[in-house]
Amino acid sequence: MKLSTRNIVKGKVVDVKEDGLMAKVKIDVGNGNILTAIVTSEAAKDLGVKTGEDICALIKATSVMLGKE
């Protein structure tokens, strides 16, 4: 499969919480960084997303916001 997305982050699923129509998937992407993806519960089930497995997050956005303390 070829994708146009250039921002692909590999990680490990550390938590999956389904809440009605949506599922929150937390991914450890290394160095103590956790990426959280909100997807439909149906998509999470179709992909068979489970805690402990390797996964890729594909990020495509029209804008990026930065913050600094």
TAFENWO-V163489 format. One record per residue. N is the residue number from 1. RES is the residue in one small letter. PHI is phi in degrees with one decimal (NA if undefined). OMEGA is omega in whole degrees, 0 to 359 (NA if undefined). Layout:
[[N:RES:PHI:OMEGA] [N:RES:PHI:OMEGA]]
This chain:
[[1:m:NA:175] [2:k:-104.4:180] [3:l:-127.4:177] [4:s:-84.4:181] [5:t:-66.4:180] [6:r:-103.5:181] [7:n:-97.4:181] [8:i:-117.8:182] [9:v:-116.4:178] [10:k:-92.6:179] [11:g:-165.5:181] [12:k:-124.3:179] [13:v:-68.3:179] [14:v:-109.2:179] [15:d:-164.6:174] [16:v:-133.9:178] [17:k:-125.8:176] [18:e:-93.6:179] [19:d:-140.4:181] [20:g:69.5:183] [21:l:-79.1:186] [22:m:-116.6:176] [23:a:-131.1:177] [24:k:-105.3:182] [25:v:-112.4:178] [26:k:-100.3:185] [27:i:-125.2:174] [28:d:-82.3:182] [29:v:-101.5:176] [30:g:102.5:178] [31:n:53.9:179] [32:g:75.8:181] [33:n:-97.0:178] [34:i:-113.8:176] [35:l:-101.9:179] [36:t:-112.8:178] [37:a:-114.8:174] [38:i:-105.4:180] [39:v:-130.8:176] [40:t:-69.2:177] [41:s:-60.3:179] [42:e:-61.7:179] [43:a:-64.7:179] [44:a:-61.4:179] [45:k:-68.5:180] [46:d:-60.2:179] [47:l:-78.9:182] [48:g:68.6:183] [49:v:-66.2:181] [50:k:-135.7:176] [51:t:-57.4:176] [52:g:95.6:182] [53:e:-94.5:177] [54:d:-75.8:181] [55:i:-153.0:175] [56:c:-115.8:173] [57:a:-103.3:178] [58:l:-106.0:187] [59:i:-114.5:176] [60:k:-135.5:183] [61:a:-136.6:178] [62:t:-88.7:177] [63:s:-149.5:177] [64:v:-131.3:177] [65:m:-107.1:178] [66:l:-118.5:175] [67:g:-135.7:181] [68:k:-143.5:177] [69:e:-95.0:NA]]
